[in-house]
C-alpha cells in the first residue's frame, strides 16, 4: 500500500513539473511573439561544408602555419632533416637541462633513436617494459617524455597522440619536458582530417585515449593569472622531421 501511495505521489510531482515547464516555455514564446516550436528543426547539412573539407595547404605552408600556431601557445618547434638529428637534439637538450630520467613510448621507431647509447649517464626507460613497475610514478618523476606523434594539424597547431598498452598517456602528460616527434608526412591541414579517420575506423577500433597537444600545460585562475606547467609538461618541443625512416 505504501509503494502504491509513493508512486501516486511521484506521478503528481511529475505532472506538476511538466505543467511548470509548459508555462515557462509558453511565456518565452509569448515574449518572442511567436508560436511554440514543438518539433525538432530539420538539419539538412551534416558536418563541415564542402569548401572547408576541400581546404588544404601545401606542405611548406602547413609547416609554417603549424609552427606559428604552436609557438603562439608557448611551444617550441624545431625542424630536423633525419632521425640522427633528432637523437642529437634530444641528447643535447638532456645534457643542457641535466635530465637524469627519460621516459619514452615503447615503439620500434623510438628504439631506433638509440637514446640509451647516446645518453649513458641518464636513465632511459621504455613505457611498460617491466610489469612490476608503477609506470605512472616513473612518468611523474621523469625529466623528459619522448613520444611519436600519430598526426599533427597545422590550422590549430595541434599534435595528436593515441594511447595504447605500449604508448602510455602518462608519457606525454607527466614529465617536465615533452619531446614530440612529428614526421612531416603525418602533418595535415585541418583537425577534421584527423577526426574523420577515427569515425571511419569504427567504435571498436578507437584507442583508449586520444590526446591533442597544443603547447605546454596552461592554467589560469579566476584572476586570469596564467601559470605554465601545472597540469603537465611546462616545456614542449615539436620536432618536425623531414625523413625519419631514412
N, C-alpha and C positions, 0 to 999 in steps of 0.2 A: 504493500500500500504506500509505503514511504517512497519507493522508487517511482511509482506512478505519479505521486504528488510532485516529486522533484522534476520529472520530465515535463509535467504541465507548467511548472514554474519557469523552466528553461525555455519552453516554447513561447510563453508570454513575453519573456525578456527579448527573445529574438524578434518577435513581431514588433515590439516597441522600438527596438533598434532599427529595424527596416523602415518603419514609419518616419523615424527621425532622419534617416538617410534620404528618404524621398523628399521630405520637406526641405532639407538642406539643398539638395540638387535642384528642386523646383525654384527655390529662392535665387540660386545663382542664375538659372536660365531666365527668370523674370528680370533680374537686374541687367542681363545682357540683351534683353529684348528679343529673345528667340525661343523656339520650342525646345523641349528636352530632346537630346540625341540618345536614342535607346538601342542603337545597333552599332557595332564596331565599324569604323570607316574603312573603305577599301584602300588597299595598298598595291597599286598597280606596278610599282617598281620595287625590286628587291636588290639589296647590295649596292655596291658603288656604281655610279653611272659609267657608261661606255668610255667617255673621254678620259675618265680617271684610270680605268683599267688599262687603257692604251698608253698612258703616260709612262715614259721610260727615258732615263738619261743614258748617254754613252758612258762607258766605263770610267773615263777620267773625270767626267762630271760627277758621277756617283762618289768617287773618292774625294773630290773637292768638297762636295756638299756634306758628306758624312763627316769629314774632318772638321768643317766649320761648326756643324751642329753638336758634335761630340765635345769639342773643345769649349764651346759656349756653355756647356753644362759642367765644365770643370775637369773633363777628362783630358788625357794626353794621347795623341795619335802619332805613331811612328811608322813610316813606310820602309820596308826592307825588301831586298831582292830575292833572298832564298833562305832556306832553313838554317844554314850555318850562321847567317847574320842574326837570326832570331836567338840562337843559342848564345852568341857573343853578347847580344844586347841584354838578355836576362842575366848572364854571368856578370857583366859589368855593373848592372844596377844592383845585383845582390851584393857585390863587393863594396859598392859605393854606400849602400844602406846598411851594411853589416848584417845581412839577412842570415839567420842561423838555421831556420827551418823553412823548407819549401815543399808545399804540397801540390801535387798535380793530379789531374784526372788519369785514370788508367786506360790509356788509348795507345794503339800502335804508333800513331802519328806523333804523339808526345814522347814515346820511347825513343824515337829516332833523334830527338834533340840531344840526347846524351848529357843531360844535366848532372847526373851523378858523377861522371868523369870530369866535367867542366868545373864543378864546384866541390872539390874533395874536402873542403873544410866545413861544408854545410850539410845538414841532414836533409836529403831529398827523398820524399816519400810519395808513394803512389796510392791513391784512394782505394780502400778495401783490399789492399794486398795481403793483409793478415786478418783473420776472422776474429781474433780475440782482442782487438784494439777498438777503443772508443774514438772513432774517426771524427766525430763532431768536436770532441775535445781537442784532438790534434789540429783540426782546422781553426779552432778558436785561438790556439797558441801560435799558429803558423805566421811567419812574416810575409811570405809570398804564396799566392794561389795562382796556378797556371792552368788555363782551360783552352780548349779548342772551340771556337765559335761554330755553331751549326749554320747560322745565317747572320747577315747584317743588313739593316735598312738605311739607305742614305738619307731619305727625306726626313726621318725622325732622329737620325744619329743613334740608332739602337742596335745592340748586339743581342742575338738570340742564342741561348744555351739551354739545351734539353738535359734533363736529369735521367739517370739510369743507375742500376746497381754499381757500375764501374765509373759513373760520372756523377758523383755526389754533389747535390746542390750547395752543400756547405763549402766546397772548394772555391766557389765564386762569391759566397756570402759572408764568410767569417774572417779570412786572413786580412792583414793590414793593407797589403798591396795586391791588386789583381792584375795579372798579365793575361789578356785575352788575345789569342792568335786568330787572325782572320785571313785565310787565303782569299785573294781578291775575286776568285771565281764564285765565292759564296755571297758576294755583295749584290743586293738587288736595289731597285729604286724605292719601292713602296712597301710598307708594312703588310699591306694586303696580299702581296705576292708570297709572303711567308705564311700568313694565317690560312690562306686557301689550301695550302698543302696539308695542313692538319685536318681541315674539313674533308679533303679528298681521301685521306688515309683512313678515316673512319674512327669511331669512338674506341674500338678495341685496340687500335694501334697508337693511341695517344700516350705520350710518355708520362711518368709520374709527376713531372714538373716541367714547365716551360718558363724560362726566365728572360725578361727583356731588360737589358742593362744599358743605361744611357748616361754613363758617367759615374762618379763616386757617390757614395751614400750621402743623402742630404736630408736634413730635418730642420723645420722651423717651428718655434713655439708660438703662442698667441701674440707675442710682441713682434713676430716676424724676425727674430734673431736667427739667422741661418747658421747651422752647425754642420760641418762635414765629417763623415766617418762615424756617426753614432751607431747606426744600424748595419754597417757593412764596411767594405774597404774605403778608406779615405783617399787612396790614390789608385787610379785605374788607367792602365795603358792598353790601348787598342793597337796591336801590331799587325799592320796590313802587309801581307807577304805576296809578292808577285808570283813566285814559283816555289811553293812549299815542297812539293813532292820531288823536285829535281835537284 
